[in-house]
Amino acid sequence: MLNEGRNPNPSPPAIGETQDLADGATAECLARYRALVESSPDMIYEVDFDGQVLFVNASAAAAIGFDAKSVVGKRLREIFPEVHATGMLQSVRRVIETGKVLITERATIMRGQAILISAVVVPVRSADGEVHSALGISRDISEHHRLEEALRRSEELLRAERDLALRLADVSSLNDALDACLEVAIRVTQMDSGAIGLVNEEGGLDVAAYRGLSEEFMRPLIHLDGSSATARGIAAGRPIYTHLDHMQLPPGLDGRKEGLRAFAMLPIAQEGRPVAGMALCSRTLDEVPAFARDAIEAIAAQIGTAIVRIRAQEELRRQRQALRQLLDTYEKHRQLVSYEIHDGVAQPLTAAMMGFEVVLAKLRGNVPADTYSNCENALGLLRISMAEARQLMSGLRPAVLDDFGVVAAVDHLVSDGRTRTGVTIDWSHQVQFRRLAPPLETALYRILQEGLTNALRHSQSDHVRMRLAQDGDWLTLQVEDQGIGFRPEDVPPDRFGLQGIRERARLFGGQAMIHSELGQGTRIVVVLPVVEMEEDQPAGALSE
């Protein structure tokens, strides 16, 4: 009950009674003041120390559901519930006792509805300066508070979407991406558990991530066939917001044992095709709030985009891996052919040359000159064949690449090109690595080899520049000539040299730029990431 003590200062006339005491100009001023108070949309009231209402304007009377005249004289406890009346009386007495203005926000009940009130309570003084009552000006800020709360949630959702987008940009694992999406969805919707399932080829669902749910509860839900109610709902593309008691769960599965109540199921589609479904549950709410529905749908859009992006990246990685394995197999085959030439051709040629040289030494001066000349010519042919065999082995797989690395191999390649063609080849390198991973060394060598070969064969240039430079974790390769140039779009489709350069660069996460114009020469620039050889990796290995 309220403690209704007596105010030691008797109350002078209230606002509504002062007009009877004034006349003339004062009466006119008070009339205007009274009209202003009565027309104000704010609730204005005056209450004394005992909690008796001395005055209310029309807005205050309408808010509490009484006629203004019937309210005056009532005590606060006769108008408001006990707990709210007590709080109001405490504020009034505090203002009367201290003589200071009080600004508050409080929840109360008016006409059966809970509302949020912002109030300014000021002391009312008599002519002698004594505080005899408190004048309150209150405003229903429920809608304002609701809008502020909606704005806050909207800003929180935008931040969550931004942060999630940044997280997903660095995630390459689909399961990790879905777990991150689920964590954000649960947090911003104020639900407490959930799961995300991926639509499989048969139209069923395979759960890829779940949080806040027991393994026992999830066990029957990990794989749902296409005939299940959940899978059918996802295929239909209709979101569901309900209580779990109204959901058709697999036989033997009881959501009440898990303590689940409010339930949301949202299909996730891309380009009109369902790719996944997200379910969120609450153990404290009986229905999914409106703000949570907006958040779920916003995050679902990000999930769909992430699924498509990561699956495309995974497919690209698989294709790159398959192509890399094909190139590795190709290089191994070239290496094996090089070994076969060495063992089956080069060694017998070397033995034959040595035999001819011994025979020629014995024949000198002992046979006719023409016979000796024929034998010398035969030895010359053997030497030419041996040189061709060595050139062929070097082209297939230069041993120096396996033994000493790509820089030494290109040194050998450039030296051979100068000797064979007489073209000036400027070759420079500025690198910090010792040895690169064998697949990358092979790719670098083949790119530079292809670029140099094209320049020497087709450019008609007497000057070629080649450069290999390392800048931190990146390598830049350049091959440039001052020859006749060409139109890249005119290259026949059966010529794979330039396309091979592009594909090798793409396979290793780099890029290739090939620029050429008629009469302006050709410039090839390739950028690749540095991948150094592991300490225990054999230098001749082609596959990682």
Secondary structure, 3 states (H helix, E strand, C coil): CCCCCCCCCCCCCCHHHHHHHCCHHHHHHHHHHHHHHHHCCCEEEEEECCCEEEEECHHHHHHHCCCHHHHCCCEHHHHCCHHHHHHHHHHHHHHHHHCCCEEEEEEEEECCEEEEEEEEEEEEECCCCCEEEEEEEEEECHHHHHHHHHHHHHHHHHHHHHHHHHHHHCCCCHHHHHHHHHHHHHHHHCCCEEEEEEECCCCCEEEEEEECCCHHHHHHHCEECCCCHHHHHHHHCCCEEEEHHHCCCCCCCCCCCCCCCEEEEEEEEECCEEEEEEEEECCCCCCCCHHHHHHHHHHHHHHHHHHHHHHHHHHHHHHHHHHHHHHHHHHHHHHHHHHHHHHHHHHHHHHHHHHHHHHHHHHCCCCCHHHHHHHHHHHHHHHHHHHHHHHHHHHHCCHHHHHHCHHHHHHHHHHHHHHHHCCEEEEEEECCCCCECHHHHHHHHHHHHHHHHHHHHHCCCCEEEEEEEEECCEEEEEEEECCCCCCHHHCCCCCCHHHHHHHHHHHCCCEEEEEEECCCEEEEEEEEECCECCCCCCCCCCCC
